[in-house]
Amino acid sequence: MTLTLYVDGPRWRAHLASVAAGTPGLVPVVKGNGYGFGRALLAAEAERLDAPALAVGQPDEVADVRPHFRRDVLVMGPHLPGVDATPEPSDDVVRTVATLDGLRALAGHRVVVELTSSMHRFGLATAELDAAVDDLDQVRLEGFALHLPLEPFARGVVDEVSRAVGYLPTARGAAGRRMWVSHLGPGDIDTLRQRHVDVTFRVRVGTRLWLGDPAAAVVRATVLAVHRLRRGERYGYYQRRVSRDGWLVVVSGGTSHGIAMQAPGAAATARQRARSVAEGGLEAIGRALSPYRIGGARRWFAEPPHMQVSMLWLPGVEDPPAVGSELDVDVRATTTTPDRVQVSG
């Protein structure tokens, strides 16, 4: 009764090695649900890649990766005085600060200072760096960071990083010429290294590293039960009636796994917006296309997913899958938590 992520180990690790070889200074990002693989597994793979550091999202994620990764762990979420408890300084954990108050609160800590970018999410404005000069003397500076927009929405990110490099305070040694960057491709990094030969770039990569070869991993659900229903029969929590003969297929995977609980899409094009409107209209009348595939096609939910299982509708003219067989499931890795991860090889 499991939702399983099957990973082709040799193929997946070949992709990881290729990304690492093409990204000097790679810092694997291991945050949230671990991109569907789990944080512990990805930390072990980062160790295998001999990465100089690993990045997590929040302080409480450090404990999950530490048994599997021996070098520095960067916490990317900025420390916020008054919201976060002040931690004890650590020799192998690097904190991020994005405000002057945060910088002052972490005196004695290893610290990366995040600068504001065109995302406008967190970060010190470059003008604030002048006011931070004395405070930088009180921390163990590990460099500066920029979190950049995603492609294809980003515009001029290479020039944006170059402008930030121009604002970095002088007389800070190697750490003052170290930039931690996110969402830059290999070509962008090559250009920046040519422009700024005295700057060391630490390249934080998550999605492109772990999910860059979609064929290397697949999620499958177990068929738990199959029921023949006749027109007019009731089923499920909501006791709806079926409008025609068919099959009710009960499968593993529900809201606790993240099934049908996806993040909003960007809908950048007219076609994407039209599709979102059409899908929203179907959901409003009680119909929603599931991520489960039977016979190669995605099938309709019979009703909203339950906590650990889902119910699918299959027309009676088709042959149902056998109990105990598995179905491919099209899910977003960052919102899905499988029951188990099985890595071959």
C-alpha positions as CSV (number, residue, x, y, z in Angstrom):
1,M,0.0,0.0,0.0
2,T,2.8,2.4,-1.0
3,L,3.6,5.3,-3.2
4,T,7.1,4.6,-4.4
5,L,9.7,6.7,-6.1
6,Y,11.8,4.4,-8.3
7,V,15.3,5.7,-9.2
8,D,17.5,4.4,-11.9
9,G,20.6,4.7,-9.8
10,P,23.4,4.5,-12.5
11,R,21.6,6.9,-14.8
12,W,20.7,9.4,-12.1
13,R,24.2,9.4,-10.6
14,A,25.7,9.8,-14.1
15,H,23.6,12.9,-14.5
16,L,24.7,14.2,-11.1
17,A,28.3,13.6,-12.0
18,S,27.9,15.5,-15.3
19,V,26.3,18.5,-13.6
20,A,29.1,18.5,-10.9
21,A,31.8,18.3,-13.6
22,G,30.3,21.2,-15.5
23,T,29.8,23.4,-12.4
24,P,33.0,24.1,-10.5
25,G,32.1,25.3,-7.0
26,L,28.8,23.4,-7.0
27,V,26.9,23.6,-3.8
28,P,24.0,21.1,-3.9
29,V,20.7,22.4,-2.4
30,V,19.0,19.9,-0.1
31,K,15.8,21.5,1.3
32,G,12.1,21.0,1.9
33,N,11.1,17.5,1.0
34,G,14.5,16.8,-0.6
35,Y,13.0,17.2,-4.1
36,G,10.9,14.0,-3.5
37,F,14.0,11.9,-2.7
38,G,14.3,13.0,1.0
39,R,17.0,15.2,2.5
40,A,19.1,12.3,3.9
41,L,19.5,10.5,0.6
42,L,20.5,13.8,-1.2
43,A,23.0,14.7,1.5
44,A,24.7,11.3,1.0
45,E,24.8,11.9,-2.8
46,A,26.3,15.4,-2.1
47,E,29.0,13.7,-0.1
48,R,29.6,11.3,-2.9
49,L,30.1,14.2,-5.3
50,D,32.7,15.7,-2.9
51,A,30.9,19.0,-2.8
52,P,32.7,21.7,-0.7
53,A,29.4,22.6,1.0
54,L,25.7,21.8,1.0
55,A,22.8,24.2,1.3
56,V,19.6,23.7,3.3
57,G,16.6,26.0,3.6
58,Q,16.0,26.2,7.3
59,P,18.0,25.6,10.5
60,D,16.0,22.5,11.5
61,E,17.0,20.8,8.3
62,V,20.7,20.7,9.3
63,A,20.1,17.7,11.6
64,D,18.7,15.6,8.7
65,V,21.8,16.1,6.5
66,R,24.6,16.2,9.1
67,P,24.9,12.4,9.6
68,H,25.4,12.0,5.8
69,F,27.5,15.1,4.9
70,R,30.8,16.0,6.7
71,R,31.6,19.4,5.3
72,D,30.1,22.9,5.6
73,V,26.3,23.3,5.6
74,L,24.9,26.6,4.6
75,V,21.4,27.7,5.9
76,M,19.9,29.8,3.1
77,G,16.9,31.1,5.1
78,P,18.0,34.4,6.7
79,H,18.3,34.7,10.4
80,L,15.6,37.1,11.7
81,P,16.1,38.5,15.2
82,G,12.8,38.5,17.2
83,V,11.5,35.7,15.0
84,D,14.3,33.1,15.2
85,A,16.1,32.1,18.4
86,T,19.8,33.0,18.3
87,P,21.8,29.8,17.8
88,E,25.2,29.0,19.2
89,P,28.1,29.6,16.8
90,S,29.2,26.5,14.9
91,D,32.4,25.6,13.1
92,D,30.6,23.7,10.3
93,V,27.3,25.6,9.9
94,V,27.1,28.9,7.9
95,R,24.2,31.2,8.6
96,T,22.7,33.7,6.2
97,V,21.8,37.2,7.2
98,A,19.7,39.7,5.1
99,T,19.3,42.6,7.5
100,L,21.7,44.8,9.6
101,D,19.9,43.5,12.7
102,G,20.5,40.0,11.6
103,L,24.1,40.6,11.0
104,R,24.6,42.2,14.4
105,A,22.7,39.3,16.2
106,L,25.1,36.7,14.8
107,A,28.4,38.2,16.0
108,G,30.9,35.4,16.2
109,H,29.1,33.2,13.7
110,R,30.2,32.1,10.2
111,V,28.0,34.2,8.1
112,V,27.0,34.8,4.4
113,V,25.5,38.2,3.7
114,E,22.6,38.1,1.3
115,L,22.2,41.1,-1.0
116,T,18.9,42.2,-2.5
117,S,18.3,41.1,-6.1
118,S,15.7,41.8,-8.7
119,M,13.6,39.1,-6.9
120,H,13.2,41.6,-4.0
121,R,12.6,38.8,-1.5
122,F,15.4,39.1,1.1
123,G,18.7,41.0,1.2
124,L,20.6,44.1,2.1
125,A,20.5,46.9,-0.4
126,T,24.0,47.6,-1.8
127,A,23.8,51.1,-0.2
128,E,23.4,49.4,3.2
129,L,26.8,47.7,2.9
130,D,28.6,50.9,3.8
131,A,26.6,50.9,7.1
132,A,27.6,47.3,7.7
133,V,31.4,47.7,7.6
134,D,31.9,47.7,11.3
135,D,29.5,44.8,11.8
136,L,31.3,42.7,9.3
137,D,34.3,42.8,11.6
138,Q,32.3,41.0,14.3
139,V,31.4,37.9,12.2
140,R,33.4,35.2,10.5
141,L,32.5,36.4,6.9
142,E,32.0,33.6,4.4
143,G,31.0,35.8,1.5
144,F,28.0,37.4,-0.1
145,A,24.9,35.8,-1.8
146,L,22.4,36.6,-4.5
147,H,19.2,34.7,-5.1
148,L,18.1,35.4,-8.7
149,P,14.9,34.9,-10.7
150,L,14.2,31.8,-12.7
151,E,14.7,31.4,-16.4
152,P,13.0,32.2,-18.7
153,F,11.7,35.1,-16.6
154,A,15.2,36.5,-15.6
155,R,16.6,39.4,-17.5
156,G,20.2,40.5,-17.4
157,V,21.1,38.4,-14.4
158,V,24.8,38.2,-15.4
159,D,25.0,42.0,-15.4
160,E,23.0,42.1,-12.1
161,V,25.7,39.9,-10.4
162,S,28.4,42.0,-11.9
163,R,26.9,45.1,-10.4
164,A,26.7,43.4,-7.0
165,V,30.4,42.4,-7.3
166,G,31.2,46.1,-7.8
167,Y,29.6,47.0,-4.5
168,L,31.4,44.4,-2.4
169,P,33.5,46.0,0.4
170,T,37.2,46.0,-0.1
171,A,39.9,44.7,2.4
172,R,37.8,41.6,3.3
173,G,40.3,39.0,2.1
174,A,39.1,35.9,0.1
175,A,35.7,35.9,1.9
176,G,35.0,39.4,0.6
177,R,35.5,38.2,-2.9
178,R,33.3,35.1,-2.6
179,M,29.8,35.1,-4.1
180,W,27.1,32.4,-3.5
181,V,24.6,32.5,-6.4
182,S,21.4,30.6,-7.3
183,H,19.6,30.0,-10.6
184,L,22.5,30.7,-12.9
185,G,23.4,28.3,-15.8
186,P,26.9,27.1,-16.6
187,G,27.2,29.6,-19.4
188,D,26.3,32.5,-17.1
189,I,28.9,31.3,-14.5
190,D,31.6,31.0,-17.2
191,T,30.9,34.5,-18.3
192,L,31.1,35.8,-14.7
193,R,34.4,34.0,-14.0
194,Q,35.9,35.6,-17.0
195,R,34.7,39.0,-16.0
196,H,35.7,38.7,-12.3
197,V,38.8,36.6,-12.1
198,D,39.4,37.6,-8.5
199,V,35.9,36.4,-7.4
200,T,35.2,32.8,-6.2
201,F,31.7,31.7,-7.2
202,R,29.8,29.1,-5.1
203,V,26.9,27.9,-7.3
204,R,23.9,26.7,-5.4
205,V,21.9,24.2,-7.6
206,G,18.9,22.2,-6.7
207,T,16.3,21.4,-9.4
208,R,18.8,21.2,-12.3
209,L,21.0,18.8,-10.3
210,W,18.5,16.4,-8.7
211,L,15.7,16.6,-11.3
212,G,17.6,17.4,-14.5
213,D,17.1,14.0,-16.0
214,P,13.3,13.3,-15.6
215,A,13.7,9.8,-17.1
216,A,16.0,8.8,-14.2
217,A,13.1,8.6,-11.7
218,V,9.4,7.7,-11.7
219,V,6.7,7.6,-9.1
220,R,4.4,4.6,-9.1
221,A,1.3,3.8,-7.1
222,T,-0.1,0.4,-6.1
223,V,-3.6,-0.6,-7.2
224,L,-5.3,-1.5,-3.9
225,A,-8.9,-2.4,-5.0
226,V,-11.1,-2.5,-8.1
227,H,-14.9,-2.3,-7.9
228,R,-17.4,-2.7,-10.7
229,L,-20.1,-0.1,-10.4
230,R,-23.4,0.0,-12.3
231,R,-25.2,3.2,-13.4
232,G,-26.9,4.9,-10.4
233,E,-24.8,3.2,-7.7
234,R,-23.4,5.4,-5.0
235,Y,-19.7,5.5,-3.9
236,G,-17.2,7.3,-1.8
237,Y,-17.3,9.8,1.0
238,Y,-19.7,12.0,-0.8
239,Q,-22.0,9.2,-2.1
240,R,-22.2,10.5,-5.6
241,R,-24.0,8.4,-8.2
242,V,-22.2,7.0,-11.2
243,S,-23.8,8.2,-14.5
244,R,-22.8,5.0,-16.4
245,D,-21.3,1.6,-15.9
246,G,-17.6,1.6,-15.0
247,W,-14.8,0.8,-12.6
248,L,-13.8,2.4,-9.4
249,V,-10.0,2.0,-9.0
250,V,-8.6,2.6,-5.5
251,V,-4.8,3.4,-5.6
252,S,-2.1,4.4,-3.0
253,G,-1.3,8.1,-2.7
254,G,-3.4,10.8,-1.1
255,T,-3.2,14.3,0.4
256,S,-0.5,13.2,2.9
257,H,1.7,12.4,0.0
258,G,1.0,15.7,-1.7
259,I,-1.2,14.1,-4.4
260,A,-3.3,16.9,-6.1
261,M,-1.7,19.5,-3.8
262,Q,0.5,21.4,-6.2
263,A,2.0,24.8,-6.1
264,P,0.4,27.5,-8.3
265,G,1.8,27.7,-11.8
266,A,3.3,30.8,-13.4
267,A,0.9,30.7,-16.4
268,A,3.2,32.9,-18.4
269,T,1.6,32.3,-21.8
270,A,-2.0,32.7,-23.1
271,R,-2.2,29.0,-23.7
272,Q,-1.2,28.2,-20.1
273,R,-3.7,30.7,-18.7
274,A,-6.5,29.2,-20.9
275,R,-5.6,25.8,-19.6
276,S,-5.7,26.9,-16.0
277,V,-9.2,28.5,-16.6
278,A,-10.4,25.3,-18.2
279,E,-9.1,23.0,-15.4
280,G,-10.6,25.4,-12.8
281,G,-13.9,25.2,-14.4
282,L,-13.9,21.4,-14.4
283,E,-13.0,21.3,-10.8
284,A,-15.8,23.7,-10.0
285,I,-18.3,21.1,-11.3
286,G,-16.6,18.3,-9.4
287,R,-14.3,16.9,-12.1
288,A,-10.6,16.9,-11.8
289,L,-8.0,15.0,-13.9
290,S,-5.7,12.9,-11.7
291,P,-2.0,12.4,-12.1
292,Y,-2.5,8.6,-12.3
293,R,-2.1,6.9,-15.6
294,I,-3.9,3.8,-16.7
295,G,-3.2,2.5,-20.2
296,G,-0.9,5.5,-20.8
297,A,-3.6,8.1,-20.2
298,R,-4.3,10.2,-17.1
299,R,-7.6,9.3,-15.5
300,W,-10.3,11.3,-13.7
301,F,-10.5,11.4,-9.9
302,A,-13.8,9.8,-8.9
303,E,-13.7,12.2,-5.9
304,P,-11.1,14.3,-4.2
305,P,-8.1,12.3,-2.9
306,H,-8.3,10.9,0.6
307,M,-5.5,11.2,3.1
308,Q,-3.5,8.1,2.0
309,V,-5.4,6.7,-1.0
310,S,-7.2,8.1,-4.1
311,M,-10.2,6.8,-6.1
312,L,-10.2,6.9,-9.9
313,W,-13.0,6.5,-12.4
314,L,-12.5,4.2,-15.4
315,P,-15.2,3.7,-18.1
316,G,-16.7,0.3,-18.2
317,V,-15.6,-0.3,-21.8
318,E,-12.0,-0.5,-20.6
319,D,-10.2,-3.3,-18.8
320,P,-9.2,-2.3,-15.2
321,P,-5.7,-2.8,-13.8
322,A,-5.1,-5.8,-11.6
323,V,-5.0,-5.4,-7.8
324,G,-1.3,-5.3,-6.8
325,S,-0.1,-3.8,-10.1
326,E,1.4,-0.4,-10.3
327,L,0.5,2.8,-12.1
328,D,2.7,5.7,-13.2
329,V,1.9,8.9,-11.4
330,D,2.8,12.4,-12.9
331,V,3.6,14.5,-9.9
332,R,5.7,17.5,-9.0
333,A,8.7,16.3,-7.1
334,T,8.9,19.3,-4.7
335,T,5.3,18.8,-3.5
336,T,5.3,15.0,-3.2
337,T,6.5,12.8,-0.4
338,P,6.6,9.1,-1.4
339,D,6.3,6.3,1.2
340,R,9.6,4.9,0.0
341,V,12.4,5.6,-2.4
342,Q,14.0,2.7,-4.2
343,V,17.3,3.3,-5.9
344,S,18.6,0.6,-8.2
345,G,22.3,-0.2,-8.6
